[in-house]
């Protein structure tokens, strides 16, 4: 089986290939609640893992090392943990609906403007052609 994690780590995802053993994948969490949920799910599904901590740039990462054969299961757990702990992009309910309604209004006005000016544009081009003669 090829290693499922073959990418240059830019920090966009919370997993990477183990730095010393290519047969392992390391999942990392900054949030202790997410790490606890991830650990509980791994234990619930009886997936073997190693746990550790690493401090980089004044940030403590909670690390979980898993064999690459468990990568797909762990990835599903990872997605479930992220979904459980996700926060809204726009936190206030009122402001969130305001942004949605504002966007819909702008799109509606754009469509109305396009439809109203579609007939005028073809008329203007016909006038320009007639004036050239």
Number of C-alpha atoms within 10 A of each C-alpha: 6 9 13 15 18 10 8 8 12 8 8 6 9 14 20 20 22 17 9 7 9 14 16 23 25 23 24 22 18 14 12 12 12 19 20 14 18 22 18 13 17 19 12 9 12 9 14 12 17 10 13 11 13 11 9 8 5 7 9 15 18 20 20 22 19 22 18 21 15 14 19 11 13 21 13 11 19 21 11 15 19 14 10 11 11 10 9 8 7 11 9 10 9 9 11 14 12 12 12 10 12 12 12 12 12 11 12 12 12 12 12 12 11 12 11 11 12 11 10 11 12 10 12 11 11 11 11 10 10 9 8 6 5
